Amino acid sequence: MTDLEILNKYQNERQTVECWTRVMGYFRPFSHFNTGKKSEFKERVWFVESNCVSCELKKAS
């Protein structure tokens, strides 16, 4: 069964996913953000530990 067939078969059982994020010290659903906050959220840079300079220094020693 292909992915498309699976999606079509279970279409009526699918649910929307609610994305929550931390804003000003508390968690809030993304769907409740105003236009400006949604724009700010999309511009965020996510931390990736493997790209961390101090992580590279620890690996080298």
N, C-alpha and C positions, 0 to 999 in steps of 0.2 A: 504494500500500500504506500503510495507516495505521500509526501507532506501535504500537498494540496487536498488530496482525498481525505486525509485525517482531519484537516481543518474543516472541510465541508461536512463531514460526518458528525463532528462534535461542536458545530457552530452554536447550537442552542445551549450548550453547557459552558461556554466561555464566559469569563468575567473580566471586567476592567481591573487593572492593577493600580493601586493608589500609591504614589511615590511620596514619602515623607522625608523632610529634611529639617535640620536644626537651624533655627533662626532666632537670634537674640536670646540664646539660652534655653529655648524650649523647642519641642518638635511640633511641626505643623504640616498638613498635607499640601503638596504643591498645587493642587487644584484650587485652593483657597487664596493663592497669591494674587496680588493685583498685577497689572501689566508691567510696572516698573520692577517689581520683585522677581517676576518671571524672567525678565530680560537679564537682571543681575545673576540669577541662578544659572542661566545658560552660559554666561561669561566666566563662571568659576573655573579655576584650574584645580584639578583633582591631584592630591598627593599620591605619588607612586614611590614606595619605599626603595625599590631597586634603583631609582634615579637619584637617591639621596647621596650627597657628597660624603657625609659622615659614615654612611654605610660602606662606601667604597674604601674609605680609609681603614675601617675595621677589617675588611676583607684582605687588604694589603699587608696588614701587620700580623 
